[in-house]
Amino acid sequence: MNFLYPGFLFALLSVAIPVIIHLFNFRKFKKVYFSNVQLLKEVEQQNSSKEKLKNLLVLISRILAIIFLVLAFAQPYIPAHNQKKTSLKNIVSIYIDNSYSMEAVNKDGNLLDEAKRRAKELIKGFGMNDRFQLLTNDFEGKHQRLLNEDAFLKALDDVKISAASRNLQQILNRQNNVLTGGKNKYSFLISDFQKNISSIKKLETKADIQYSFLKLNANTLPNVAVDSVWTLSPNHQPGANERLVVQLKNYSEEEAKNVPLKLSINNQQKGLGAVTIPGGKTVKDTLNFSGLIAGWQKGMVTIKDFPVTFDDTLSFSFKVDQNFPVLSINGTNAGNYIKALFAADAYYKLTENTESNIRYSNFANYGLIVLNGLKNPSTGLAQQLKNYLNAGGTVMLFPDLDADIQGYNSFLSALSLPTIQSLNTTATKVDQIDLQNPIFKTVFEEIPKNLDLPSVSRYYSFIEKNSSNKEDIMSLPGKKSFFSKYGVGNGQVYLSASGLNANDGNLARHPVFVPLIYRLALSGGNETPLYYNLGNDNALASRKITLGKNQTLKITTDHFEAIPEIRQADGKTLIYIADQIKNAGFYNLKRADSLLAVYSFNNSRTESDMHYLSKTELEQLAGSNLKIFDADKDPVKLIAGDNKIGQTLWKLCLILSLIFIAAEILLIRFFNNTKKTI
């Protein structure tokens, strides 16, 4: 049996004092007895043996009652059969969940404050030579060190709510990196255990580590969140009408009625609304606005929903371009149709290259590239276009029908497009047009009954290798492709079966040509995300950025500045921020004093779902060396005790103490209660 210090020392002192007092009283009793021995000789001869036995039994019962009462407070225990020697240092890792859900409250107050109190109670169950790791969702480098008790408690007081969130396996893996060596190793996780914290059915644990989960219980709270937003067009013109889709989600089981919704752009109110959301459902609402000027726009969608408020606001940013850059690469017989079309609208800025003089380095700067009647497109051009498409670009291809088919097929194959089977010279007419396609959806107020469609004198027939990434916009009889969209990489290619020359047909002069090309251009471009999520997105996308000698990029906001790592890939620049950005808001990307982009960061919506794993569900994730404890039912001391020292004996000691107290009372009441005679 082992005893916890200083309880054992207190037990010894508590036992010794009553014994000395009883011995002293016993000596006085003997002295009185011998001084009156002559007078009481006859009576004492009859009762002395019984009286001595009674006093002795009473004394023994009282001493044992005091001993076991003191031992109950000293908490003796029997070590577990597989317990390691306590002379070795223990290594203890304690994870404190500091995600937004820990702002919830219960009868004991804020969950994060309760988690800190529980951690302090755990620490008291270990010795002064033990070492501790404090881990939070931030996964900071300073939390990878082992601390003594004082340093741990100081670091614990500094823990605050964070936008970061981790799943259980990530947390255990992080703890495993510290819990190494031949010492006793303990892992404790203190959390509310939201359902999103687990993404697997069974956790991977190490056999030499004892794991314990302490589940904190919060009051059930209703919550509505601004889940996401997106625009219906990747390109934005000055003064144009814009449409923003807002998605709201109700995480509670009850209907949320008339939730106020507000949209602001650059701190100016642009839209208001009220949305009713059924319990557990998602609702979309479209907000219309206009009047934007060229430049970066900072938008914010806000609702009013209490008491959970961290997900009531979602910020986003986008750029309104002064113009839309278009590159047209022209063959010798291309004609002037593309030039005339884009010259008619000042918003489009057209650049033309001849087939023999293409500037590949500038491809990333264009929202649309038109291949107009190329005679002999090269595989080198195909490779550069593939990089452009991988970055999300848009290509429109009108072939030269007099070109070498074999050479064209090599070019088309390099772009993963269908190859040419033959040239058809039988005149025909487009017989199907997809008016529900986003390109035409807003062109016609109503669908004409007898719509005049383009006629074709010559066209290519294609061999389709994979039609899963294909959309037919206009088709010829027999469902032959005339103008189709193909997904290539992250971009799209619009492939025409005919050219724009008058000898090939009347597409370039047909009324459908102008809305087709304009809408196609507006649906293209390198669309960048409207916002990023803290803790999840560490790589930001940007158009290709060229840095001069000794130049660097900076990400800045109020009282914050960081220098990110950059990489060039597929015609764009990737900006890596690691874990430098901690707070939601708008951040400026600058090269010297030049503003290149504005990025918006929001809190992750993974914490919005206020549903929690039950103790039973957690046990299904656990292995044999993982124990689950409920904070409302299981004392924290038992977590350290049961895992660390085996079977506790304080209850047995308390019972034995009560038994000996009862024995003393019975001895005094009933043993040899005959009246003495003098």
C-alpha positions as CSV (number, residue, x, y, z in Angstrom):
1,M,0.0,0.0,0.0
2,N,1.2,3.5,-0.8
3,F,0.3,6.8,0.9
4,L,0.2,10.3,-0.7
5,Y,2.5,12.8,1.0
6,P,1.8,15.0,3.1
7,G,-1.4,13.1,4.0
8,F,0.6,10.2,5.5
9,L,2.6,12.5,7.9
10,F,-0.6,14.1,9.0
11,A,-2.1,10.6,9.7
12,L,0.9,9.7,11.9
13,L,0.6,12.8,14.0
14,S,-3.2,12.4,14.3
15,V,-2.8,8.9,15.6
16,A,0.1,9.6,18.0
17,I,-1.6,12.4,19.9
18,P,-4.7,10.4,21.0
19,V,-2.5,7.5,22.0
20,I,-0.4,9.7,24.3
21,I,-3.5,11.2,25.9
22,H,-5.0,7.8,26.6
23,L,-1.8,6.5,28.1
24,F,-1.6,9.5,30.4
25,N,-5.2,9.0,31.6
26,F,-4.5,5.3,32.0
27,R,-1.5,6.1,34.3
28,K,-3.7,8.4,36.5
29,F,-6.3,5.7,36.6
30,K,-3.7,3.2,37.9
31,K,-2.4,5.7,40.5
32,V,-5.9,6.2,42.0
33,Y,-6.5,2.6,41.9
34,F,-3.4,1.7,44.0
35,S,-4.0,4.5,46.5
36,N,-7.4,3.0,47.4
37,V,-6.5,-0.6,46.9
38,Q,-7.3,-1.5,50.5
39,L,-10.8,0.0,50.5
40,L,-11.8,-1.5,47.2
41,K,-9.9,-4.7,47.3
42,E,-12.8,-7.1,47.4
43,V,-14.8,-5.2,44.7
44,E,-11.9,-4.8,42.4
45,Q,-10.9,-8.4,42.6
46,Q,-14.3,-9.2,41.1
47,N,-14.5,-6.5,38.4
48,S,-10.9,-5.6,37.6
49,S,-10.5,-8.1,34.8
50,K,-13.7,-7.0,33.0
51,E,-13.0,-3.3,33.5
52,K,-9.5,-3.6,32.1
53,L,-10.8,-5.5,29.1
54,K,-13.5,-2.9,28.5
55,N,-11.1,0.0,28.7
56,L,-8.6,-1.7,26.4
57,L,-11.2,-2.5,23.8
58,V,-12.6,1.0,23.9
59,L,-9.1,2.4,23.5
60,I,-8.3,0.1,20.6
61,S,-11.6,1.0,18.9
62,R,-11.1,4.7,19.2
63,I,-7.5,4.5,18.0
64,L,-8.5,2.4,14.9
65,A,-11.4,4.8,14.1
66,I,-9.1,7.8,14.2
67,I,-6.4,5.9,12.1
68,F,-8.8,4.9,9.3
69,L,-10.5,8.4,9.3
70,V,-7.1,10.0,8.7
71,L,-6.1,7.4,6.1
72,A,-9.3,8.1,4.2
73,F,-8.2,11.7,3.8
74,A,-4.6,10.5,2.9
75,Q,-6.1,8.5,0.0
76,P,-4.1,5.3,0.1
77,Y,-4.1,3.1,-3.0
78,I,-2.9,-0.2,-4.4
79,P,-0.8,0.3,-7.6
80,A,-2.1,-1.2,-10.8
81,H,-0.5,-4.5,-11.7
82,N,1.1,-2.9,-14.8
83,Q,2.1,0.3,-13.1
84,K,5.5,1.6,-13.9
85,K,7.9,2.7,-11.2
86,T,6.9,6.1,-9.8
87,S,10.5,7.1,-9.4
88,L,10.5,7.8,-13.1
89,K,9.3,11.2,-14.4
90,N,5.8,11.4,-15.9
91,I,5.3,13.2,-19.2
92,V,1.8,14.7,-19.4
93,S,0.2,16.4,-22.4
94,I,-3.0,18.3,-21.8
95,Y,-5.0,19.6,-24.8
96,I,-7.3,22.6,-24.1
97,D,-10.0,23.1,-26.8
98,N,-10.0,26.9,-27.4
99,S,-12.2,27.0,-30.5
100,Y,-15.2,29.3,-30.8
101,S,-17.7,26.7,-29.5
102,M,-15.9,26.9,-26.1
103,E,-17.4,30.4,-25.6
104,A,-20.7,28.5,-24.8
105,V,-21.8,28.4,-21.2
106,N,-23.2,25.9,-18.7
107,K,-24.0,25.9,-15.0
108,D,-20.3,26.4,-14.2
109,G,-19.8,29.4,-16.5
110,N,-17.8,29.7,-19.7
111,L,-16.5,26.3,-21.1
112,L,-13.0,27.6,-21.7
113,D,-12.7,28.8,-18.1
114,E,-14.0,25.4,-16.9
115,A,-11.4,23.6,-19.1
116,K,-8.7,25.6,-17.5
117,R,-9.9,24.8,-14.0
118,R,-10.1,21.1,-14.9
119,A,-6.5,21.2,-16.2
120,K,-5.3,22.8,-13.0
121,E,-7.0,20.0,-11.0
122,L,-5.2,17.4,-13.2
123,I,-1.8,19.0,-12.6
124,K,-2.3,18.6,-8.8
125,G,-2.4,14.8,-9.2
126,F,1.2,14.7,-10.4
127,G,4.6,15.3,-8.8
128,M,7.0,18.1,-8.8
129,N,9.4,16.2,-11.1
130,D,6.8,15.6,-13.8
131,R,6.8,17.6,-17.0
132,F,3.8,18.9,-18.9
133,Q,2.8,20.0,-22.4
134,L,0.1,22.5,-23.0
135,L,-1.6,22.1,-26.4
136,T,-4.3,24.2,-28.1
137,N,-5.8,24.5,-31.5
138,D,-3.2,27.1,-32.5
139,F,-0.5,24.4,-32.7
140,E,2.1,27.0,-31.9
141,G,5.8,26.1,-31.7
142,K,6.0,27.2,-28.0
143,H,3.5,24.5,-27.2
144,Q,5.9,21.8,-28.3
145,R,8.0,22.2,-25.2
146,L,7.7,20.4,-21.9
147,L,7.1,22.7,-18.9
148,N,7.3,22.4,-15.1
149,E,4.1,22.9,-13.1
150,D,4.6,26.7,-12.6
151,A,5.4,27.4,-16.2
152,F,2.4,25.2,-17.3
153,L,0.0,27.1,-15.1
154,K,1.3,30.5,-16.4
155,A,0.9,29.3,-20.0
156,L,-2.6,28.0,-19.2
157,D,-3.7,31.4,-18.0
158,D,-2.7,32.9,-21.4
159,V,-4.9,30.6,-23.5
160,K,-7.6,32.5,-25.3
161,I,-10.3,31.7,-27.9
162,S,-8.9,31.1,-31.4
163,A,-10.4,30.8,-34.9
164,A,-8.4,27.6,-35.5
165,S,-10.0,24.2,-35.1
166,R,-8.5,20.7,-35.3
167,N,-9.8,17.1,-35.5
168,L,-9.1,14.4,-32.9
169,Q,-6.5,12.6,-34.9
170,Q,-4.5,15.8,-35.6
171,I,-4.5,16.5,-31.9
172,L,-3.4,13.0,-30.9
173,N,-0.7,13.0,-33.5
174,R,0.6,16.3,-32.2
175,Q,0.7,15.0,-28.7
176,N,2.5,11.8,-29.8
177,N,5.4,14.0,-31.1
178,V,6.1,15.1,-27.5
179,L,5.1,11.9,-25.6
180,T,8.3,9.9,-26.5
181,G,10.9,8.1,-24.5
182,G,10.7,5.4,-21.8
183,K,8.8,7.4,-19.2
184,N,5.2,7.2,-18.1
185,K,3.1,9.0,-20.7
186,Y,-0.4,10.5,-20.3
187,S,-2.6,12.3,-22.8
188,F,-5.6,14.4,-21.7
189,L,-8.1,16.1,-24.0
190,I,-10.5,18.6,-22.5
191,S,-13.2,19.7,-24.9
192,D,-16.9,19.9,-25.6
193,F,-16.3,17.4,-28.5
194,Q,-18.4,18.9,-31.2
195,K,-19.3,16.4,-33.9
196,N,-17.0,18.1,-36.5
197,I,-14.0,17.2,-34.3
198,S,-14.1,13.6,-35.5
199,S,-13.7,12.7,-39.2
200,I,-12.9,9.0,-38.8
201,K,-14.5,5.9,-37.2
202,K,-11.5,4.7,-35.2
203,L,-8.7,6.8,-33.7
204,E,-5.1,5.7,-34.1
205,T,-3.3,5.7,-30.7
206,K,0.0,4.4,-29.3
207,A,0.0,1.5,-26.9
208,D,2.4,3.0,-24.5
209,I,0.4,6.2,-23.9
210,Q,-2.7,6.4,-21.6
211,Y,-5.3,8.6,-23.3
212,S,-8.2,10.3,-21.5
213,F,-11.0,12.5,-22.9
214,L,-12.8,14.8,-20.5
215,K,-16.1,15.9,-22.0
216,L,-17.5,19.3,-21.0
217,N,-21.2,19.8,-21.4
218,A,-22.7,23.1,-22.7
219,N,-26.2,24.3,-22.8
220,T,-28.0,23.7,-26.1
221,L,-28.0,26.9,-28.2
222,P,-29.8,27.8,-31.4
223,N,-27.5,29.1,-34.2
224,V,-27.9,30.6,-37.6
225,A,-24.8,31.3,-39.7
226,V,-23.8,33.1,-42.9
227,D,-22.5,29.9,-44.5
228,S,-21.1,31.2,-47.8
229,V,-21.5,33.8,-50.6
230,W,-20.7,33.8,-54.3
231,T,-21.2,36.1,-57.3
232,L,-23.0,35.0,-60.5
233,S,-20.2,36.4,-62.7
234,P,-16.5,36.1,-62.4
235,N,-15.9,39.5,-64.0
236,H,-17.1,42.8,-62.7
237,Q,-17.6,46.0,-64.7
238,P,-17.7,49.6,-63.4
239,G,-21.4,50.6,-62.8
240,A,-22.7,47.1,-63.9
241,N,-25.5,45.3,-62.1
242,E,-24.1,42.7,-59.8
243,R,-25.8,39.7,-58.2
244,L,-24.5,38.1,-55.0
245,V,-25.9,34.8,-53.7
246,V,-25.9,34.4,-49.9
247,Q,-26.4,31.0,-48.3
248,L,-27.6,30.9,-44.7
249,K,-27.8,27.8,-42.6
250,N,-29.9,27.1,-39.5
251,Y,-28.1,24.6,-37.2
252,S,-30.9,24.3,-34.7
253,E,-34.0,22.2,-34.8
254,E,-36.4,25.1,-34.6
255,E,-37.4,27.5,-37.4
256,A,-35.6,30.8,-37.5
257,K,-38.1,33.5,-38.5
258,N,-37.3,36.8,-40.3
259,V,-33.5,36.8,-39.7
260,P,-32.3,40.3,-40.6
261,L,-29.8,40.3,-43.5
262,K,-27.7,43.2,-44.6
263,L,-25.1,43.7,-47.4
264,S,-22.6,46.5,-47.4
265,I,-19.8,47.3,-49.9
266,N,-17.0,49.6,-48.9
267,N,-19.0,50.5,-45.7
268,Q,-22.0,51.6,-47.8
269,Q,-25.2,49.7,-47.4
270,K,-26.2,47.9,-50.7
271,G,-29.0,45.6,-49.7
272,L,-31.4,44.6,-46.9
273,G,-33.6,41.5,-46.4
274,A,-35.2,39.2,-44.0
275,V,-35.0,35.4,-44.3
276,T,-36.9,32.6,-42.7
277,I,-35.0,29.3,-42.4
278,P,-36.6,26.0,-41.4
279,G,-34.8,24.0,-38.7
280,G,-31.8,22.2,-39.9
281,K,-32.1,23.6,-43.4
282,T,-30.1,25.8,-45.7
283,V,-31.6,28.8,-47.6
284,K,-30.2,30.9,-50.5
285,D,-31.0,34.5,-51.2
286,T,-29.9,36.7,-54.1
287,L,-29.0,40.3,-53.5
288,N,-28.7,42.8,-56.4
289,F,-26.6,45.9,-56.3
290,S,-24.8,48.2,-58.7
291,G,-22.9,51.5,-58.8
292,L,-19.4,50.2,-58.2
293,I,-16.3,52.0,-59.4
294,A,-13.1,50.4,-60.6
295,G,-10.8,49.0,-57.9
296,W,-10.9,46.6,-55.0
297,Q,-14.2,46.2,-53.3
298,K,-14.6,45.1,-49.6
299,G,-18.0,43.5,-49.0
300,M,-19.7,42.2,-45.9
301,V,-22.8,40.2,-45.3
302,T,-24.2,40.4,-41.8
303,I,-27.2,38.9,-39.9
304,K,-28.4,39.3,-36.3
305,D,-28.5,36.1,-34.4
306,F,-27.9,35.6,-30.7
307,P,-26.3,34.2,-28.6
308,V,-23.7,32.6,-31.0
309,T,-22.3,35.6,-33.0
310,F,-18.9,34.6,-34.4
311,D,-20.4,33.3,-37.6
312,D,-22.9,36.2,-38.1
313,T,-20.6,38.1,-40.5
314,L,-18.9,37.0,-43.7
315,S,-16.5,39.3,-45.5
316,F,-15.4,39.0,-49.1
317,S,-13.4,41.0,-51.6
318,F,-13.2,41.3,-55.4
319,K,-11.9,43.6,-58.0
320,V,-13.8,45.7,-60.5
321,D,-11.6,46.0,-63.5
322,Q,-11.4,49.2,-65.6
323,N,-11.2,47.0,-68.7
324,F,-11.2,43.3,-69.7
325,P,-8.0,42.3,-71.6
326,V,-8.5,40.0,-74.6
327,L,-5.7,38.5,-76.8
328,S,-6.5,37.5,-80.4
329,I,-3.9,35.3,-82.1
330,N,-4.7,35.6,-85.9
331,G,-3.9,33.5,-88.9
332,T,-3.2,35.0,-92.3
333,N,-6.8,34.7,-93.4
334,A,-8.5,35.4,-90.1
335,G,-10.5,38.5,-91.1
336,N,-11.5,41.4,-88.9
337,Y,-14.6,40.1,-87.2
338,I,-13.0,39.7,-83.7
339,K,-11.3,43.1,-83.9
340,A,-14.5,44.8,-85.0
341,L,-16.5,43.1,-82.2
342,F,-14.3,44.0,-79.3
343,A,-13.5,47.5,-80.6
344,A,-17.1,48.4,-80.3
345,D,-17.1,48.2,-76.5
346,A,-14.6,50.3,-74.5
347,Y,-14.6,47.8,-71.6
348,Y,-12.7,45.3,-73.7
349,K,-9.1,46.0,-74.3
350,L,-8.0,44.0,-77.4
351,T,-4.4,43.0,-78.1
352,E,-3.6,41.2,-81.4
353,N,-0.6,38.9,-82.2
354,T,0.1,37.3,-85.5
355,E,0.5,33.5,-85.6
356,S,4.2,34.0,-86.4
357,N,4.8,36.5,-83.5
358,I,3.2,35.2,-80.3
359,R,4.2,36.7,-76.9
360,Y,3.8,33.7,-74.6
361,S,5.0,35.5,-71.5
362,N,1.9,37.7,-71.3
363,F,-0.7,35.0,-71.5
364,A,-1.5,35.2,-67.8
365,N,-2.5,38.9,-68.2
366,Y,-5.5,38.1,-70.4
367,G,-9.0,37.0,-69.4
368,L,-9.7,35.5,-72.8
369,I,-7.5,34.2,-75.6
370,V,-9.0,33.8,-79.1
371,L,-7.3,31.6,-81.7
372,N,-8.7,33.0,-84.9
373,G,-8.0,31.0,-88.1
374,L,-4.5,29.6,-87.2
375,K,-3.0,27.8,-90.2
376,N,-0.4,25.8,-88.4
377,P,-0.8,25.9,-84.6
378,S,2.3,24.5,-82.9
379,T,2.7,22.1,-79.9
380,G,4.7,24.8,-78.2
381,L,1.6,27.1,-78.4
382,A,-0.4,24.1,-77.0
383,Q,1.9,23.8,-74.0
384,Q,1.7,27.5,-73.2
385,L,-2.1,27.4,-73.5
386,K,-2.3,24.4,-71.3
387,N,-0.4,26.3,-68.5
388,Y,-2.8,29.2,-69.1
389,L,-5.8,26.9,-68.8
390,N,-4.5,25.2,-65.7
391,A,-4.5,28.6,-64.1
392,G,-8.2,29.0,-64.9
393,G,-8.0,30.8,-68.3
394,T,-10.5,30.8,-71.2
395,V,-9.7,30.0,-74.8
396,M,-11.9,30.3,-77.9
397,L,-10.8,28.4,-81.0
398,F,-12.1,29.1,-84.6
399,P,-10.1,26.9,-86.9
400,D,-8.8,27.5,-90.5
401,L,-10.7,24.9,-92.5
402,D,-7.9,24.9,-95.2
403,A,-5.2,23.9,-92.7
404,D,-3.4,20.5,-92.5
405,I,-5.7,18.2,-90.5
406,Q,-2.8,16.1,-89.2
407,G,-1.0,19.2,-87.8
408,Y,-4.2,20.4,-86.2
409,N,-4.9,17.1,-84.6
410,S,-1.5,17.2,-82.9
411,F,-2.3,20.6,-81.5
412,L,-5.8,19.5,-80.4
413,S,-4.5,16.3,-78.8
414,A,-2.0,18.3,-76.7
415,L,-4.9,20.3,-75.3
416,S,-6.9,17.1,-74.6
417,L,-9.5,18.2,-77.1
418,P,-11.4,16.0,-79.7
419,T,-9.5,15.4,-82.9
420,I,-10.7,16.2,-86.5
421,Q,-12.2,13.2,-88.4
422,S,-12.9,14.9,-91.7
423,L,-13.9,18.2,-93.4
424,N,-17.6,18.3,-94.5
425,T,-18.5,20.5,-97.4
426,T,-22.3,19.9,-97.5
427,A,-24.1,23.0,-96.5
428,T,-26.3,22.7,-93.4
429,K,-27.8,24.7,-90.6
430,V,-27.6,24.8,-86.8
431,D,-30.7,23.0,-85.6
432,Q,-30.2,23.2,-81.8
433,I,-29.1,25.9,-79.5
434,D,-29.0,25.7,-75.7
435,L,-30.8,28.8,-74.6
436,Q,-30.7,27.6,-70.9
437,N,-26.9,27.8,-71.0
438,P,-25.6,30.7,-68.8
439,I,-24.2,32.3,-71.9
440,F,-27.7,32.8,-73.4
441,K,-29.8,32.7,-70.3
442,T,-30.1,36.5,-69.9
443,V,-29.9,37.4,-73.6
444,F,-33.6,36.6,-74.5
445,E,-36.5,37.8,-72.3
446,E,-38.5,35.0,-73.8
447,I,-37.5,32.1,-76.1
448,P,-38.4,32.9,-79.7
449,K,-40.7,30.3,-81.4
450,N,-39.0,30.4,-84.9
451,L,-35.4,31.4,-84.0
452,D,-33.2,32.0,-87.0
453,L,-30.0,30.0,-86.5
454,P,-26.6,30.2,-88.3
455,S,-26.0,28.4,-91.5
456,V,-22.8,26.5,-92.3
457,S,-21.1,25.9,-95.7
458,R,-18.1,23.9,-94.4
459,Y,-17.3,22.4,-91.0
460,Y,-15.1,19.8,-89.2
461,S,-16.5,16.5,-87.8
462,F,-14.7,15.5,-84.6
463,I,-13.8,12.2,-82.9
464,E,-15.0,12.6,-79.3
465,K,-12.7,10.8,-76.8
466,N,-14.3,11.9,-73.6
467,S,-17.7,13.7,-73.6
468,S,-18.0,13.9,-69.8
469,N,-16.3,17.4,-69.8
470,K,-18.3,18.7,-72.8
471,E,-21.2,21.1,-73.1
472,D,-22.9,21.5,-76.5
473,I,-24.0,25.1,-76.9
474,M,-24.9,24.9,-80.6
475,S,-25.3,21.6,-82.6
476,L,-25.7,20.5,-86.2
477,P,-28.2,17.9,-87.4
478,G,-27.4,14.4,-86.1
479,K,-26.2,16.0,-82.8
480,K,-22.9,16.9,-84.4
481,S,-20.9,19.5,-82.5
482,F,-20.8,23.0,-83.9
483,F,-19.9,25.2,-80.9
484,S,-19.0,23.4,-77.7
485,K,-17.4,24.0,-74.3
486,Y,-14.7,21.6,-72.9
487,G,-13.2,21.7,-69.5
488,V,-9.4,21.6,-69.6
489,G,-7.4,21.9,-66.4
490,N,-9.1,24.6,-64.3
491,G,-10.2,26.6,-67.4
492,Q,-12.3,26.0,-70.4
493,V,-12.0,25.9,-74.2
494,Y,-14.8,26.9,-76.6
495,L,-14.3,24.9,-79.8
496,S,-16.0,25.8,-83.1
497,A,-16.4,23.3,-85.9
498,S,-16.3,26.1,-88.5
499,G,-14.3,29.3,-89.1
500,L,-15.4,32.9,-89.3
501,N,-14.7,33.4,-93.0
502,A,-17.6,34.0,-95.3
503,N,-16.7,30.8,-97.2
504,D,-17.3,28.8,-94.1
505,G,-20.8,30.1,-93.1
506,N,-22.6,33.1,-91.7
507,L,-21.7,32.7,-88.0
508,A,-19.7,35.9,-87.8
509,R,-22.5,38.0,-89.4
510,H,-25.3,36.3,-87.6
511,P,-27.1,38.2,-84.8
512,V,-26.3,35.5,-82.3
513,F,-22.6,36.0,-82.7
514,V,-22.3,39.3,-80.7
515,P,-24.1,38.1,-77.5
516,L,-22.4,34.7,-77.8
517,I,-18.8,36.2,-77.7
518,Y,-19.5,38.9,-75.2
519,R,-21.2,36.6,-72.8
520,L,-18.5,34.0,-73.3
521,A,-15.8,36.6,-72.5
522,L,-17.7,37.7,-69.3
523,S,-18.0,34.1,-68.1
524,G,-14.3,33.6,-68.4
525,G,-11.3,35.2,-66.8
526,N,-9.2,34.0,-63.9
527,E,-11.7,34.0,-61.1
528,T,-10.1,34.3,-57.7
529,P,-11.8,33.2,-54.4
530,L,-14.0,35.9,-52.8
531,Y,-12.7,34.9,-49.3
532,Y,-10.5,32.4,-47.4
533,N,-11.1,30.6,-44.1
534,L,-8.7,31.0,-41.1
535,G,-6.8,27.9,-40.2
536,N,-7.7,26.0,-43.4
537,D,-6.5,28.0,-46.4
538,N,-2.8,28.8,-46.3
539,A,-2.2,29.4,-50.1
540,L,-3.6,32.5,-51.7
541,A,-4.1,32.7,-55.5
542,S,-3.1,35.8,-57.5
543,R,-2.5,36.7,-61.1
544,K,1.2,36.3,-62.1
545,I,3.3,38.8,-60.1
546,T,6.8,39.8,-61.3
547,L,9.3,41.0,-58.7
548,G,12.3,43.1,-59.4
549,K,15.6,42.8,-57.7
550,N,15.5,43.1,-53.9
551,Q,11.7,43.4,-54.1
552,T,9.4,41.5,-51.7
553,L,5.7,41.1,-51.2
554,K,4.0,42.2,-47.9
555,I,0.6,41.3,-46.4
556,T,-0.6,44.2,-44.2
557,T,-3.6,45.4,-42.2
558,D,-3.9,47.5,-39.1
559,H,-1.1,46.8,-36.7
560,F,0.0,43.7,-38.7
561,E,2.6,43.1,-41.4
562,A,4.0,39.8,-42.7
563,I,6.3,38.7,-45.6
564,P,4.8,35.6,-47.3
565,E,6.5,32.9,-49.3
566,I,5.7,33.0,-53.0
567,R,5.8,30.4,-55.8
568,Q,5.1,30.6,-59.5
569,A,2.9,27.9,-61.0
570,D,0.8,27.5,-64.1
571,G,0.9,31.1,-65.1
572,K,-0.1,32.4,-61.6
573,T,1.5,33.3,-58.3
574,L,0.7,31.3,-55.2
575,I,1.2,33.1,-51.9
576,Y,1.8,31.0,-48.8
577,I,1.0,32.6,-45.4
578,A,1.4,29.5,-43.2
579,D,-0.2,30.4,-39.8
580,Q,0.7,34.1,-39.8
581,I,-2.8,35.4,-40.1
582,K,-4.8,34.8,-36.9
583,N,-7.7,37.3,-37.1
584,A,-10.7,37.6,-39.5
585,G,-10.7,40.7,-41.7
586,F,-9.3,42.3,-44.8
587,Y,-5.6,42.1,-45.7
588,N,-3.7,44.0,-48.4
589,L,-1.1,42.4,-50.7
590,K,1.5,45.1,-51.5
591,R,4.7,45.3,-53.6
592,A,6.5,48.4,-52.2
593,D,3.6,50.9,-52.1
594,S,1.6,49.4,-54.9
595,L,-1.6,47.6,-53.9
596,L,-1.8,44.3,-55.8
597,A,-4.8,42.6,-54.1
598,V,-7.1,42.6,-51.1
599,Y,-7.8,39.3,-49.4
600,S,-10.6,38.6,-47.0
601,F,-10.4,36.0,-44.2
602,N,-13.3,34.6,-42.2
603,N,-13.7,32.3,-39.2
604,S,-14.2,28.7,-40.3
605,R,-17.9,27.6,-40.2
606,T,-16.9,24.2,-38.8
607,E,-17.6,25.5,-35.3
608,S,-21.1,26.7,-36.2
609,D,-22.7,23.3,-35.7
610,M,-23.5,23.2,-31.9
611,H,-24.1,19.4,-31.8
612,Y,-21.8,17.3,-29.7
613,L,-20.6,13.7,-29.6
614,S,-22.1,11.7,-26.8
615,K,-20.0,9.7,-24.4
616,T,-21.2,6.5,-26.2
617,E,-20.1,7.9,-29.6
618,L,-16.7,8.9,-28.2
619,E,-16.3,5.4,-26.7
620,Q,-16.8,3.9,-30.2
621,L,-13.8,5.9,-31.4
622,A,-11.7,4.8,-28.4
623,G,-9.2,1.9,-28.1
624,S,-8.4,-0.1,-25.0
625,N,-6.0,2.5,-23.7
626,L,-8.4,5.4,-24.1
627,K,-10.9,6.4,-21.4
628,I,-13.9,8.7,-21.6
629,F,-15.0,10.9,-18.7
630,D,-18.1,13.1,-18.4
631,A,-17.4,16.3,-16.5
632,D,-20.9,16.3,-15.0
633,K,-20.5,12.8,-13.6
634,D,-16.8,11.9,-13.1
635,P,-14.6,13.9,-10.7
636,V,-11.4,15.1,-12.4
637,K,-9.3,13.6,-9.6
638,L,-10.5,10.1,-10.7
639,I,-9.0,10.8,-14.2
640,A,-5.6,11.3,-12.8
641,G,-6.1,8.6,-10.1
642,D,-7.5,5.8,-12.1
643,N,-5.1,6.3,-14.9
644,K,-2.1,6.9,-12.7
645,I,-2.3,4.9,-9.5
646,G,-4.7,2.0,-10.0
647,Q,-7.3,1.2,-7.3
648,T,-8.0,3.8,-4.6
649,L,-8.8,2.7,-1.0
650,W,-10.2,5.8,0.7
651,K,-13.8,4.5,0.6
652,L,-12.7,1.4,2.4
653,C,-10.9,3.4,5.1
654,L,-13.9,5.6,5.7
655,I,-16.2,2.5,6.1
656,L,-13.7,0.9,8.6
657,S,-13.5,4.2,10.6
658,L,-17.3,4.2,10.9
659,I,-17.3,0.6,12.0
660,F,-14.8,1.2,14.9
661,I,-16.7,4.3,16.0
662,A,-19.9,2.1,16.3
663,A,-17.9,-0.6,18.1
664,E,-16.7,2.0,20.7
665,I,-20.3,3.2,21.3
666,L,-21.5,-0.4,21.8
667,L,-18.7,-1.3,24.2
668,I,-19.4,1.8,26.4
669,R,-23.2,1.2,26.3
670,F,-23.5,-2.6,26.9
671,F,-20.2,-4.1,28.1
672,N,-20.1,-4.8,31.9
673,N,-22.6,-2.1,32.8
674,T,-23.1,-3.4,36.4
675,K,-23.0,-0.7,39.1
676,K,-19.9,-0.5,41.3
677,T,-20.2,-1.1,45.1
678,I,-18.0,0.7,47.5
